[in-house]
Amino acid sequence: MSAYPWLEEYLLQRPGVTSDFKVEWGWQRYMVGGKLFAALMHPTDKYDAAYAEKDLLNLKCDPLLAPLLRQQHPEVLPGFYSDKRCWNSVDLGGGLPDDLLRQMIDDSYQLVFAKLTKKLQREIAAVPEK
């Protein structure tokens, strides 16, 4: 994560974001309205070599855009332990440009936020920024 020292703060700065560590999975999860939009993880070598021993950020993605991002950027992989149609994993050691990673985070948050009930969206939007 040292390649992106701003990452954790960026993930937490959106309205309504909560974070916890899922011990069983070894994932630092980021949620809005109780729904996952991002997760930091470091799979061990018992997993597929494409993911093993890499610092990864899982992000929700539009299913039409997900494969395009994978084709254009070798550091964008199908989502680790996720529905690969609508989740991508970013290899944080791969050198993805900061602006693209920020856009992918923003898109993931918006995709999840948009699926929340209108009532919950209003409640989150009314919460003062941190």
N, C-alpha and C positions, 0 to 999 in steps of 0.2 A: 504493500500500500504506500510505500515511501515515494513511489512515482507520482502519487496523487495525494499530497499532504492535506488538501482541502476537502477530501472526499467525505469523511464522516460528518463534518459540519454542514456540507452541502446537502447530504441526505436528510439531516435533521431540521433544516431550516424551513421546510414547508409547513403550512398550517395542519394541525392535527396529527403530525407524525409522532409515533411512539416507537421505541426500540427495545428489544430484549435479546437475551442470548439463549438459544435453544440447545441445552447441554447435550441431549441425545444426538443431535445432528452436528453439533459444532458450528452452528450458523449464528451470526449476528443478524437479526431480522429487523427490518424497517417496515412499519405498517401505517396505514391510514384507515380509520374507521374499522380497525381490527382485521384488515385485509392486507396481505403481503404485497409490497411493490418492489422491494429490493432485499437482497441478502448477501452478506459477505461470508465467504467460506474458504477453506483450504483443504480440499480432499486429499486423503493419504494415497500412498502408492498401491493400495488394494483396489483402486478404481481404474477405469480406462486411462491409458497414458495421456490422452488428450486433456484430461482434467487433473491428473495426479500431481500432487505437490505444487500446485499453482494457487496463487491468490486470485480468487474469482469473485466477481460481483454479478449475481443473477438479477436480471431486470425483465419485467413484462414488456412485450413488444407487439405491435400490430402484426398479425399473422402474415400479411402481405409484405411487410417491410423486413421481418426477421430474416428470411433467407437472403435477401438482397444485402443486408448488412454483413452477413457471414461471407458472402461472395467477395465483397469489396474490402473486408478487413480481416486478416488472418487471426487477429486477437479476439474476434467475436465468434463464439462457438455456440452450438445448440445448447439450450439450457441444461445445466447439470441437475440431474435428479428432478426434472420438471417437465411439463408438457413442452416438447421441443417445437411445437407449432407456434406458440405464443410466448416463449421465454428464451432469452439469450443469456449466455454467460460471457462476461468480458474478462479476459486474462489481463490482470492489472500489471503484469510485468511485460506486456506486449507492446506498449507504446502507443495506444490509441490516443489521438489528439484530445486534449482537455475539453475543447468545445463540443466535440462529438459525444464524449462521455457525459457531459452535462446535459446535452440534448436528450440522450437516451434515458437518463435519470428523470428528467422533466416529463418525457413522454410516458414512462412507466407510471409515475405518480398520477398523471392525468387519466390514463386508461383505468386505473383502479378507482380513483376518485369518482370518475364518471359512472361507475357501476354501483356506487353507494346510493342509498335511498335519498330522495330530494331533502327529506327532513334532516338526515345526518349530514348531507352536504352543507345545508344552511347552518347547522350547529357548528360544524368545523370552521366554516368561513367566518362565523361570528366570534371565534376565539381569537383574542389578541395574539399577535406574533410574539415569539419567544425573544 
